[in-house]
Amino acid sequence: MNQNLPPLSAAATFALSLFFSLPATAQDKSLTLGTNNWAENIAVANLWKLVLEDHDYDIELANVGKSALFAGMAARDIDFSLELWLPYTDKAFLAPYQETLEVHDAWYDRTGLGLVVPSYVDIDSIDELAERADEFEYQGRPTILGIDPGSAIAGMTDNAIDAYALPLEQVNSSEPAMMSALGSAYSNQEPIVVTLWNPHWAFADYDLKYLDDPEKIFGDGDTIYWFSREGFAADDPWLTSVLNAWHMSDESLGELMSEIESVGDPVEGARVWLDANREQVDGWLAAGGDA
């Protein structure tokens, strides 16, 4: 060690002490944003990645399953995520972590979730599927087409099959595979039933309807919140204020998702939407001024 280094000036000593007393996010704006493969989640995650990178953040998108998302956030491997559906869809996922995760403000007011058919299909309720099951064959079997088996909607669909005694089998795959099957059936005016939710770009591109759910297996609509690891709000009050001010209507979110679907790339689609909606985004960012 060099013993001949000059002592630090009082000003330098004060500056160093101030630097080391700052919250972690003021020094290192690297954050991990937990995502999943739902269309609207891909859309808003890529939008916020672009917005925050314009403000000197380094945002890593971590695409994980729902259970891994909550566990990773509790372990502080994931900093925040943009979708928590309450009081129904994500209730079971949140329950083990209610004391360790922070639930913040809502950004979308009223969701839909359930079994969906094209409007040309002449049934209106889930219980009608029991008598018409043979019309909804997929690869030779009466089928409800769904997304990944670990999703909340997949579990609800299994419950609906039991509750309504439906002679149909849920076939799980990815959302893109399900949407491809829906698109093919729709273009040929064929019967099909899928597990779907709104917000989703499909409702802008196709004429679809939810089947009535008298047993309320799929709940009665959720509110979407953003949420984070414990201590996030204290670590980054600016971003917390900005995200708390964020709100999207059906129209604005639908336009974002439709742009991404049209362009075929989530980053480029989000950038096109962002360039056309700077005033709306600036309104969200202005909320960070007091933080």
N, C-alpha and C positions, 0 to 999 in steps of 0.2 A: 504494500500500500504506500502511495506517495504521501509522505508526511508534510510536504512543503506546499500543498495547495492552499491558496488564500482563503480566509474565512468568507462565508456568504455574507452579502450585505443584508441589512435589516429588511430592505424591500424584497430581495430575492427570497429570504426566509419566509416572509409573510406570503408571497405569491405561491410558494411550494405548499405551505400549510393550507392555503385556501384551496388549491387544486386537489389535494388529498382529502379534503373535507367535503368535496362535491359528491352528489349522488352518482352511482355507477353510470347511469344513462347519460349524464352530462359529459363524462369522459369518453365512454364507449357506447355509441348508438347502434350497436349490433343486436338485433332482436330476432328470435325465431317465432314465426307465425304458423301455428298449427292449422292445417287445412284438411278437407276431405274431397271426395270426387263429385259432390253434388254440383250441378251446373251453376247455381247462384253463388256457391262458396268459391268455386274457381274464379268466377267473375269478380266478386268483391275483394278476394285476396290479391289478385293481380292488380286491381285498381289501386288498392292501398299500398302495395309494394311500389308502384310507380310514384304515387303521391309522396310517400315517405322518403324514397330515395332522392327525390327532388329537394328534400329538406335534410340531406346528409345522413340519413339512416342507412344502415346495411341490413336489409331484410332477407332472411332465409325462409323459404316456404318448406315446411315439413309436412308431407302428405302421409297421413297415418289413419288407421281405423279409429272409430269412436272410443273404444276402451283405452287404446294406447294414447289417444289425445289427452284424456282426462288424467291418466296415470303419469304421462310425461309432464303435464303442467304441474301436477302436485309435486313431482320430483324436481321442478324448476328447469327441466330440459327444454320446455316450451314456454315462451313468455306470455303469449296471448293468442286468442282465437276469435273469429268473428261471428260464430253461430252457436247459440245456445237456445234451443226451442223449449219454451216453458209456457204453461205448466204441465204439458203432456209428454211430448216426444222424448225429451232428454232428461226427464225426471229421474229415471233409474240410473242413468250414467252419472248424474251430478250427486246423487244421494250419498255415496261414500266419501265425497270430497267437499261437502258443504262448508266445513269449518276451515278448509285450507285454500279454497279458490275464491276469487273475487268476481262477483256478478255485477256488471256495470249497466249502463243505460240501454234501452231498446232502440233499434234502428229500423225495424219493420213491424208493422202493427198486427196484421192478421194473416195467418198462413192458412193453407188448406192441405189436407193429407188424406189419402185414401185410395180406393180402387177407382180407376178411371177408364172410360170407354169413349170411342168416337161418338159424336152426337147422332150419327146415322144408325147406331145400334138402338133397337127399340125396347130397351129395359132401363129402369130408373133406380133400382134399389139392389143392394147386395143380395138380399134374400131371393131375388128373382133368378140369380145365377144357378141356384140349386136345380131348378127345372129346365134350365137352358144350357147346362154345362157342355153338352156335346157340340154346341155351336162355337165354342171357344177352344177348339183343338189347336195344339201346337206340337208339331212333330208326333202326331198321332195320339195325343193325350189331352184331355180337358185341362187347361193350364191358365194360371195367373202368372204373367211375366213380371219378375221383380229385379231388384238390384242386389248388391252384395249381401250375403247372409248375416253379416254382423251388424247391419244397419237396424235402426229402431223400426223403420217401416216394414222391414222383413219380419220382425218378431210380431208386430201388430197384425200383419197379414196372416201369419200362422194362427194367431188368436181368432181372427175373423173366420178363417176356414173352419175352426172348431165351433165357434159360437153360432154360426149359421148353417153348420152341417153341410158344407159345400163339397160336392164330389169333384173338386178341382185340386190340382197340385200346384204349389208355388215352385217355379223354376227360377233360381237366382243366378244372375250373371252381373255384368257391369252395367252402369247406366247407359253408356254408348251402345252396348249390344241391345239393351231393352228398347232404346229409342230407335235403333235401326229397324227392329222388328215392328215397332209401332208405325214407322214411316212407310214400310213396305205394305203392311195391312191397310193403312189409310189410303195409299195410292190405288189399291185394288178394291176399296170399299168392303173389306172383309172384317168380320167381328174379331175383336181382340180386347183383352182386359189387362191393364198394367197397374203397377203400384206407382203413384205419382204424387207430386206435391206442387204447391205454388208458394213462393215465386218459382217459375220455370218458363223457359223460352217456348216450350211446347204449346202452351196455351195461346201464344201469339201466332204460332205457325199453323196450328190445327184447330178445328172446331171440336172441342172435347167437353166431357161432363163427368163430374163425380157421381158415383152411385150413392144413393142415400144410405146412411148407416144408422138404422134405428137403435141398435145396441150401443152406439157411441164407442165402438172399439178403437176408432182412430181419433178419439177426442173431439173437441169442438172448436178447433183452431188454436194456434199458439201465437205468442209474441216472440220475436227473435232479438236476443240480447248479444252483446259481445262480452267476453269474460277473459280472465287472466290468472296468472299465478299470484300467490299471496305476496303482497308488498309492491305490486306493479304500480299502483296509483301513486304511492309515495315516491317510488323511484323515478317515475316519468309523469309528472303532473301535466306537462304540456300535451303529450299525446293522449293522456286520459281525458282531458278536457275536449280535445278535438274529436275523439271517437264518441264521446258522450253527446256531442252536438250533431253527429252524423245521423241522417235519416233519409230513407229512400222510399218513394212511392212505387206502386205497381208499374206506373208508366216509366219512371226513370230506371228502375232496375230491369224491367223488361227490355228497354232500349239497349242497356248495357249488355245483357245476355244475348240479345238478338244480334248485336254488332259482333260479338265474339264468335257466335255461330256462323255468321255470314263470312267473316274474315277467315275463320278456321284456325285462329291462333289466339290464345287468351291474352297474351301480352300486347300484341298488335291491336286486337279488338278493344281492349281496355284503353289503350293509348288514343285510339280514334274517338272513343266516347269522352275521354278526359279532355281532349282538345276542344270538343264541342260543348263541354259543360263546365268550363273553368269557373264561371260565376257561382255555380252551385257548390263546387268543391271549395272555393275561396271562402264561402260562408261557413263551412265546417271549420276550416283552418283558422278563421278569425276568432273562434271560441278559445283558442289556445293563448290569446293575447294577455289574458289575466292570470295565466298559470305561472 
